[in-house]
Amino acid sequence: MAYSDTSLTERSNRRYISATMDAPVLERDYESNLARRWTEKRDERAMHEIIEAHARLVVRIAAGFRSSGLPMADLIQEGNIGLMEAVERFDYEREVRFSTYASWWIVASIQNYILRNSSIVRAATTPKQRRLFFNLRRLRAQLAASYDGHLTMDERQAIADKLDVTVADVERMETHLSRPDQSLNAMIGMEDDGTEFQDLLADDSPNPEDVASKDSGRRTRSAWIQDALDRLTPRERRIIVSRFLEDRKITLAEIGEEFGVSKERIRQIESRALQKMQATMTEKDGMPGDLFEN
């Protein structure tokens, strides 16, 4: 996804960046005192002073992500969200400079924004994939020897080893970063002939004729099975329905207990009943194998 600032947004960005540079740098003790006032007394003036003093840090970090193609103003805004989160979570008693702590929150906030907005396709959902997403362009620029910038298999393997991912992950991410999102409704070619990309997608679902034919065949087969069942004795019908046509399949032993005979006797009756039904189906030009297909 590529974005170009207009002259208006560029002027607005410059004014904001200039304002951040005018904020004074906080001394260590004073910074710690402001953090204490915010943590213990919820002093909003102290909180605002910390944020204003470190806004330049957000700008510097956001500038490092300009290659993402997203608006600089949006990157700064997301960085400011991370900065405010850092203020809320900062522990002044650890004697760590706030800028060191806040940098991690600012980077994380900007990176999450880039992942959400660089493409409608989520390409990086795990920590390793996110590391690959943010480092592949840099590593590809360092390693790619071909004129068009595409990586060789050896170069992909080197990146995979460096970032602890598979070569397949590198190939997928390379493809994702090299091809911008494109609407399926986009027109093909220069002429407006009504042809869209989605018109060329293969449809693997059955066509209406196949669906109608299958439904008709299913209804016919159901009628044949019903006729074949009607020609069985009550006991044979009970066995076939219980064994093949009910959701819960009853075992031979269970049916044997119902009729007071052994399961071997039930198996013999079942076999004879199936032969009768197959003979009925053959009379109607049906195949025996069609008996109990859905």
C-alpha positions as CSV (number, residue, x, y, z in Angstrom):
1,M,0.0,0.0,0.0
2,A,1.6,3.3,-1.1
3,Y,0.6,6.8,0.1
4,S,1.8,10.2,-0.9
5,D,1.4,13.3,1.3
6,T,-0.2,16.3,-0.3
7,S,1.4,19.7,0.1
8,L,-1.2,20.5,2.8
9,T,-0.4,17.4,4.9
10,E,3.4,18.0,4.4
11,R,3.1,21.5,5.8
12,S,1.0,20.2,8.7
13,N,3.6,17.5,9.4
14,R,6.4,20.1,9.4
15,R,4.6,22.4,11.8
16,Y,4.0,19.5,14.2
17,I,7.6,18.2,14.0
18,S,8.9,21.7,14.5
19,A,6.7,22.1,17.6
20,T,8.0,18.8,19.1
21,M,11.6,20.0,18.7
22,D,10.8,23.1,20.7
23,A,9.9,21.2,23.8
24,P,12.7,21.2,26.4
25,V,14.7,18.0,27.3
26,L,13.9,16.8,30.8
27,E,16.6,16.4,33.4
28,R,16.7,12.9,35.0
29,D,15.6,14.0,38.4
30,Y,12.9,16.3,37.2
31,E,11.6,13.5,34.8
32,S,11.5,11.1,37.8
33,N,9.6,13.7,39.8
34,L,7.0,14.2,37.1
35,A,6.5,10.4,36.8
36,R,6.1,10.2,40.6
37,R,3.5,13.0,40.5
38,W,1.5,11.2,37.8
39,T,1.7,7.7,39.4
40,E,0.9,8.7,42.9
41,K,-1.2,11.8,42.5
42,R,-2.6,11.4,39.0
43,D,-1.3,14.9,38.2
44,E,-2.3,15.4,34.6
45,R,0.0,18.5,34.1
46,A,2.9,16.2,35.0
47,M,1.7,13.6,32.5
48,H,1.3,16.1,29.7
49,E,4.8,17.5,30.4
50,I,6.3,14.1,30.0
51,I,4.4,13.4,26.8
52,E,5.3,16.8,25.2
53,A,9.0,16.4,26.1
54,H,9.1,13.0,24.4
55,A,7.0,13.8,21.3
56,R,10.3,14.2,19.4
57,L,11.1,10.6,20.2
58,V,7.9,9.5,18.6
59,V,8.7,11.5,15.5
60,R,12.2,10.0,15.2
61,I,11.0,6.5,15.6
62,A,8.1,7.0,13.2
63,A,10.5,8.4,10.6
64,G,12.2,5.0,10.6
65,F,9.0,3.4,9.3
66,R,8.3,5.7,6.4
67,S,9.2,2.9,4.0
68,S,5.9,1.2,5.0
69,G,4.1,3.5,2.6
70,L,1.6,4.7,5.3
71,P,1.0,8.4,6.1
72,M,3.6,9.9,8.3
73,A,1.0,11.7,10.4
74,D,-0.7,8.3,11.1
75,L,2.6,6.7,12.1
76,I,3.2,9.6,14.5
77,Q,-0.3,9.4,16.0
78,E,0.1,5.6,16.6
79,G,3.5,6.3,18.2
80,N,1.8,8.8,20.5
81,I,-0.6,6.1,21.6
82,G,2.4,4.0,22.5
83,L,3.9,6.9,24.3
84,M,0.8,7.5,26.4
85,E,0.7,3.7,27.2
86,A,4.3,4.0,28.4
87,V,3.5,6.9,30.7
88,E,0.7,4.9,32.2
89,R,2.9,1.8,32.8
90,F,6.3,3.5,33.7
91,D,7.8,2.6,37.1
92,Y,9.9,5.6,38.2
93,E,11.4,3.6,41.1
94,R,13.4,1.4,38.7
95,E,15.7,4.4,37.9
96,V,15.5,3.8,34.2
97,R,15.2,6.8,31.8
98,F,11.7,7.1,30.5
99,S,12.9,7.4,26.9
100,T,14.5,4.0,27.0
101,Y,11.3,2.4,28.4
102,A,8.9,4.4,26.1
103,S,10.8,3.5,22.9
104,W,9.6,-0.1,23.1
105,W,6.0,0.9,23.5
106,I,6.2,3.4,20.6
107,V,7.8,0.9,18.3
108,A,5.2,-1.8,19.2
109,S,2.3,0.6,18.6
110,I,3.6,1.7,15.2
111,Q,4.4,-1.9,14.1
112,N,0.9,-3.1,15.1
113,Y,-0.6,-0.2,13.1
114,I,1.5,-1.1,10.0
115,L,0.5,-4.8,10.3
116,R,-3.2,-3.8,10.5
117,N,-3.1,-1.4,7.6
118,S,-0.4,-2.4,5.1
119,S,-2.7,-5.0,3.6
120,I,-6.2,-6.4,4.0
121,V,-4.5,-9.8,4.1
122,R,-3.0,-10.7,7.5
123,A,0.4,-11.8,6.5
124,A,2.1,-11.8,10.0
125,T,0.3,-13.3,12.9
126,T,3.1,-14.8,14.9
127,P,6.2,-13.1,16.5
128,K,8.5,-14.8,13.9
129,Q,6.3,-13.7,11.0
130,R,6.2,-10.2,12.3
131,R,10.0,-10.1,12.6
132,L,10.2,-11.4,9.0
133,F,7.7,-8.8,7.9
134,F,9.7,-5.9,9.3
135,N,13.2,-7.2,8.3
136,L,12.7,-8.8,4.9
137,R,13.0,-5.6,2.8
138,R,16.2,-4.6,4.5
139,L,17.8,-8.0,4.2
140,R,16.6,-8.4,0.7
141,A,18.3,-5.1,-0.2
142,Q,21.5,-6.3,1.3
143,L,21.5,-9.8,-0.3
144,A,19.6,-9.6,-3.6
145,A,22.1,-10.0,-6.4
146,S,19.7,-10.2,-9.3
147,Y,18.8,-7.0,-11.3
148,D,15.1,-7.2,-10.5
149,G,15.7,-7.6,-6.7
150,H,14.3,-11.1,-6.5
151,L,16.0,-13.5,-4.1
152,T,17.8,-16.7,-5.1
153,M,17.1,-19.9,-3.1
154,D,20.5,-19.5,-1.4
155,E,19.6,-16.0,-0.3
156,R,16.2,-17.1,0.9
157,Q,17.8,-19.8,2.9
158,A,20.3,-17.2,4.4
159,I,17.4,-15.0,5.5
160,A,15.4,-18.0,6.9
161,D,18.4,-19.0,9.0
162,K,19.0,-15.4,10.2
163,L,15.4,-14.9,11.3
164,D,14.7,-18.5,12.4
165,V,11.9,-19.1,9.9
166,T,11.4,-21.5,7.1
167,V,12.2,-20.9,3.5
168,A,8.5,-21.2,2.6
169,D,7.8,-18.4,5.1
170,V,10.4,-16.2,3.3
171,E,8.9,-17.0,-0.1
172,R,5.3,-16.2,1.0
173,M,6.3,-12.9,2.6
174,E,8.4,-11.9,-0.4
175,T,5.4,-12.5,-2.6
176,H,3.1,-10.6,-0.2
177,L,5.4,-7.6,-0.1
178,S,6.0,-7.4,-3.8
179,R,2.4,-7.5,-4.9
180,P,0.0,-4.8,-3.7
181,D,-3.6,-5.6,-2.9
182,Q,-5.9,-5.5,-5.9
183,S,-9.6,-5.5,-6.0
184,L,-11.3,-8.5,-7.7
185,N,-13.6,-5.9,-9.3
186,A,-10.7,-4.2,-11.1
187,M,-11.1,-4.1,-14.8
188,I,-8.7,-6.1,-17.0
189,G,-6.9,-4.3,-19.8
190,M,-7.4,-0.8,-21.0
191,E,-10.8,-1.3,-22.7
192,D,-13.9,-1.1,-20.6
193,D,-15.4,-4.3,-21.8
194,G,-16.9,-5.3,-18.5
195,T,-14.3,-8.0,-17.7
196,E,-13.2,-8.1,-14.1
197,F,-10.5,-10.2,-12.4
198,Q,-13.1,-12.2,-10.6
199,D,-14.6,-13.3,-13.9
200,L,-11.4,-15.3,-14.5
201,L,-11.6,-17.2,-11.2
202,A,-12.3,-20.9,-11.6
203,D,-15.5,-22.0,-10.0
204,D,-15.1,-25.6,-8.7
205,S,-18.7,-25.9,-7.5
206,P,-21.1,-28.0,-9.5
207,N,-23.1,-26.3,-12.2
208,P,-26.9,-26.1,-12.0
209,E,-27.3,-29.1,-14.4
210,D,-25.1,-31.3,-12.2
211,V,-27.0,-30.2,-9.1
212,A,-30.4,-30.9,-10.7
213,S,-29.2,-34.2,-12.0
214,K,-27.9,-35.3,-8.6
215,D,-31.0,-34.3,-6.8
216,S,-33.2,-36.1,-9.3
217,G,-31.0,-39.2,-9.0
218,R,-31.2,-39.0,-5.2
219,R,-35.0,-38.8,-5.2
220,T,-35.2,-41.7,-7.7
221,R,-32.8,-43.8,-5.6
222,S,-34.8,-43.1,-2.4
223,A,-38.0,-44.3,-4.1
224,W,-36.3,-47.5,-5.3
225,I,-34.9,-48.2,-1.8
226,Q,-38.4,-47.6,-0.3
227,D,-39.9,-50.0,-2.8
228,A,-37.2,-52.6,-2.0
229,L,-37.9,-52.2,1.8
230,D,-41.6,-52.7,1.2
231,R,-40.8,-56.2,-0.2
232,L,-39.0,-57.3,2.9
233,T,-40.6,-59.1,5.9
234,P,-41.1,-57.0,9.0
235,R,-38.1,-58.5,10.7
236,E,-35.9,-58.0,7.7
237,R,-37.1,-54.4,7.4
238,R,-36.4,-53.7,11.0
239,I,-32.8,-55.1,10.7
240,I,-32.0,-53.1,7.6
241,V,-33.5,-49.8,8.9
242,S,-31.6,-50.2,12.2
243,R,-28.3,-51.1,10.6
244,F,-28.2,-48.7,7.7
245,L,-30.9,-46.0,7.8
246,E,-30.9,-44.6,11.3
247,D,-28.5,-42.1,12.8
248,R,-27.5,-44.4,15.5
249,K,-26.3,-47.7,14.0
250,I,-27.4,-50.7,16.2
251,T,-25.0,-53.6,16.5
252,L,-25.9,-57.2,15.5
253,A,-25.8,-58.2,19.1
254,E,-28.3,-55.5,20.1
255,I,-30.7,-56.6,17.4
256,G,-30.2,-60.2,18.4
257,E,-31.2,-59.4,21.9
258,E,-34.4,-57.7,20.6
259,F,-35.4,-60.7,18.6
260,G,-34.1,-63.3,21.0
261,V,-31.6,-64.8,18.5
262,S,-27.8,-64.8,18.2
263,K,-25.9,-62.0,16.3
264,E,-24.8,-64.6,13.7
265,R,-28.5,-65.3,12.9
266,I,-29.1,-61.6,12.6
267,R,-26.1,-61.3,10.2
268,Q,-27.6,-64.1,8.0
269,I,-31.0,-62.4,7.9
270,E,-29.3,-59.1,7.1
271,S,-27.4,-60.7,4.2
272,R,-30.5,-62.2,2.8
273,A,-32.4,-59.0,3.0
274,L,-29.7,-57.1,1.2
275,Q,-29.7,-59.6,-1.6
276,K,-33.5,-59.2,-1.9
277,M,-33.1,-55.4,-2.1
278,Q,-30.2,-55.6,-4.6
279,A,-32.4,-57.8,-6.8
280,T,-35.2,-55.3,-6.6
281,M,-32.8,-52.5,-7.6
282,T,-31.5,-54.5,-10.5
283,E,-35.0,-54.9,-11.8
284,K,-35.3,-51.1,-11.9
285,D,-31.9,-50.7,-13.7
286,G,-30.3,-49.5,-10.5
287,M,-26.8,-50.6,-9.4
288,P,-26.5,-52.6,-6.2
289,G,-23.8,-50.2,-5.0
290,D,-26.3,-47.4,-5.0
291,L,-28.3,-48.9,-2.2
292,F,-27.3,-46.7,0.8
293,E,-25.4,-43.8,-0.8
294,N,-26.5,-40.4,0.5
